[in-house]
Amino acid sequence: MQANESWIETNRQRMRFLHAGSGPPLLLLGGLLGGSLCWRHNIRALAAGYNVYAVDLPGLGLSRDIGIDCSMSQQVQHLVGFATQMGWKEFSVVGSSFGGAIAMLLAGQNFGGASRVRSLLLSSPVNPWSDFGRRRIRHLSSRLGGCLLRAVLPISHPVHGIALRRMYGDPMRVSQDAIKGYRAIILRPGRARNILTALRKWQQDVNSLEPIIPQLDIPVLLIWGTHDRAVDPRSATILKERLPQADLKLIPGAGHLPFEEAPEEFNQLSLEFLAKVHPRW
């Protein structure tokens, strides 16, 4: 099934998205350096029963925006506008890493009286109980770290393959097409500047999640690779305990991107969960 590319304007920013399928709306949110590219092995499977929208958030993915606020909290506002323009009364969200944290913040939003998020499927979501990468984010958020990122990112071509392989449990599963796809995102004009706006509000946004999470009384499926080096797998158990209706599935041997590394297993788990959430649709 072919996904169609479209653009929409929300809060004075243009947002790119891929659309495929029909049925209950399903919003897909990738990681900070991923966007819609993350879901290239999943859209077709999910679109067999759902109205799938894989977005490139403003300033990220293949977005053309430069110098805008790309923080989690600001992206939530763009997504509220997106869902409102789409006319969705209810929808489910699939989110990975950075996108998983945004998904939880979005589920806590009040759309004119109530949340419209019916369920969450979260793959290794950024959360308050993982310390992985916190020191690195704090360093890059500093003035010196920001200068370093702006200087290095545009010439980071040689290390893209190394960095992506660290995101996989089995580095041999990384394809050249994957490296090429992520490289196109990383090397977009102004990308370092945009990433810095997200990093500088990172801890503030993550901290704001802690009181929201226990209030998300909706079905949630957490999926984690046991060899995740980006978001601590040990935080999965804590997150599951804090969420009122959460289930946790581990994919043995997978890293931070199980939807890429083990797409068949990820798709099966996702479809089984969504079938329970939408039994009458």
Solvent accessible surface area in square Angstrom, and as a share of the most:
residue,aa,sasa,rsa
1,M,112,0.50
2,Q,148,0.66
3,A,23,0.18
4,N,91,0.47
5,E,100,0.45
6,S,41,0.26
7,W,60,0.21
8,I,31,0.16
9,E,102,0.46
10,T,2,0.01
11,N,81,0.41
12,R,222,0.81
13,Q,40,0.18
14,R,107,0.39
15,M,0,0.00
16,R,25,0.09
17,F,13,0.05
18,L,32,0.16
19,H,50,0.22
20,A,4,0.03
21,G,24,0.23
22,S,82,0.53
23,G,44,0.42
24,P,10,0.06
25,P,16,0.10
26,L,0,0.00
27,L,0,0.00
28,L,0,0.00
29,L,0,0.00
30,G,4,0.04
31,G,13,0.13
32,L,28,0.14
33,L,67,0.33
34,G,1,0.01
35,G,7,0.06
36,S,5,0.03
37,L,42,0.21
38,C,3,0.02
39,W,0,0.00
40,R,82,0.30
41,H,88,0.39
42,N,0,0.00
43,I,12,0.06
44,R,172,0.63
45,A,31,0.24
46,L,0,0.00
47,A,2,0.02
48,A,85,0.66
49,G,35,0.34
50,Y,19,0.07
51,N,31,0.16
52,V,0,0.00
53,Y,20,0.08
54,A,0,0.00
55,V,2,0.01
56,D,1,0.00
57,L,10,0.05
58,P,0,0.00
59,G,0,0.00
60,L,4,0.02
61,G,0,0.00
62,L,58,0.29
63,S,1,0.01
64,R,157,0.57
65,D,30,0.15
66,I,89,0.45
67,G,30,0.29
68,I,30,0.15
69,D,44,0.23
70,C,0,0.00
71,S,0,0.00
72,M,1,0.00
73,S,48,0.31
74,Q,60,0.27
75,Q,0,0.00
76,V,3,0.01
77,Q,76,0.34
78,H,5,0.02
79,L,0,0.00
80,V,35,0.20
81,G,16,0.16
82,F,0,0.00
83,A,1,0.00
84,T,72,0.42
85,Q,100,0.45
86,M,54,0.24
87,G,47,0.46
88,W,20,0.07
89,K,159,0.67
90,E,73,0.33
91,F,1,0.00
92,S,1,0.01
93,V,0,0.00
94,V,1,0.00
95,G,0,0.00
96,S,1,0.01
97,S,14,0.09
98,F,2,0.01
99,G,0,0.00
100,G,0,0.00
101,A,0,0.00
102,I,0,0.00
103,A,0,0.00
104,M,0,0.00
105,L,11,0.06
106,L,0,0.00
107,A,4,0.03
108,G,40,0.39
109,Q,56,0.25
110,N,105,0.54
111,F,17,0.07
112,G,89,0.86
113,G,60,0.57
114,A,65,0.50
115,S,53,0.34
116,R,57,0.21
117,V,6,0.04
118,R,62,0.23
119,S,0,0.00
120,L,0,0.00
121,L,1,0.01
122,L,0,0.00
123,S,0,0.00
124,S,0,0.00
125,P,0,0.00
126,V,14,0.08
127,N,2,0.01
128,P,19,0.12
129,W,51,0.18
130,S,12,0.08
131,D,96,0.50
132,F,74,0.31
133,G,21,0.20
134,R,72,0.26
135,R,193,0.70
136,R,154,0.56
137,I,33,0.17
138,R,145,0.53
139,H,87,0.39
140,L,35,0.17
141,S,30,0.19
142,S,45,0.29
143,R,211,0.77
144,L,133,0.66
145,G,0,0.00
146,G,0,0.00
147,C,63,0.38
148,L,90,0.45
149,L,24,0.12
150,R,103,0.37
151,A,64,0.50
152,V,70,0.40
153,L,21,0.10
154,P,84,0.53
155,I,129,0.66
156,S,11,0.07
157,H,94,0.42
158,P,104,0.66
159,V,75,0.43
160,H,11,0.05
161,G,8,0.08
162,I,108,0.55
163,A,53,0.41
164,L,13,0.07
165,R,85,0.31
166,R,126,0.46
167,M,55,0.25
168,Y,9,0.03
169,G,23,0.22
170,D,53,0.27
171,P,60,0.38
172,M,171,0.76
173,R,124,0.45
174,V,15,0.09
175,S,55,0.36
176,Q,127,0.56
177,D,114,0.59
178,A,1,0.01
179,I,8,0.04
180,K,143,0.61
181,G,17,0.16
182,Y,19,0.07
183,R,57,0.21
184,A,54,0.42
185,I,3,0.02
186,I,21,0.10
187,L,64,0.32
188,R,63,0.23
189,P,99,0.62
190,G,29,0.28
191,R,4,0.01
192,A,10,0.08
193,R,135,0.49
194,N,0,0.00
195,I,11,0.06
196,L,2,0.01
197,T,36,0.21
198,A,1,0.01
199,L,13,0.07
200,R,118,0.43
201,K,76,0.32
202,W,29,0.10
203,Q,69,0.30
204,Q,124,0.55
205,D,4,0.02
206,V,4,0.02
207,N,83,0.43
208,S,48,0.31
209,L,0,0.00
210,E,83,0.37
211,P,83,0.52
212,I,43,0.22
213,I,0,0.00
214,P,66,0.42
215,Q,136,0.60
216,L,8,0.04
217,D,90,0.47
218,I,34,0.17
219,P,45,0.28
220,V,2,0.01
221,L,6,0.03
222,L,0,0.00
223,I,0,0.00
224,W,0,0.00
225,G,0,0.00
226,T,51,0.30
227,H,106,0.47
228,D,6,0.03
229,R,131,0.48
230,A,27,0.21
231,V,7,0.04
232,D,11,0.06
233,P,34,0.21
234,R,179,0.65
235,S,1,0.01
236,A,1,0.00
237,T,72,0.42
238,I,56,0.29
239,L,0,0.00
240,K,76,0.32
241,E,123,0.55
242,R,100,0.36
243,L,6,0.03
244,P,68,0.43
245,Q,85,0.38
246,A,20,0.16
247,D,66,0.34
248,L,38,0.19
249,K,81,0.35
250,L,90,0.45
251,I,3,0.02
252,P,105,0.66
253,G,30,0.29
254,A,1,0.00
255,G,0,0.00
256,H,9,0.04
257,L,15,0.08
258,P,0,0.00
259,F,0,0.00
260,E,11,0.05
261,E,11,0.05
262,A,19,0.15
263,P,34,0.21
264,E,148,0.66
265,E,75,0.34
266,F,1,0.00
267,N,17,0.09
268,Q,110,0.49
269,L,29,0.15
270,S,1,0.00
271,L,61,0.30
272,E,86,0.39
273,F,24,0.10
274,L,1,0.00
275,A,59,0.46
276,K,158,0.67
277,V,13,0.07
278,H,11,0.05
279,P,93,0.59
280,R,228,0.83
281,W,137,0.48
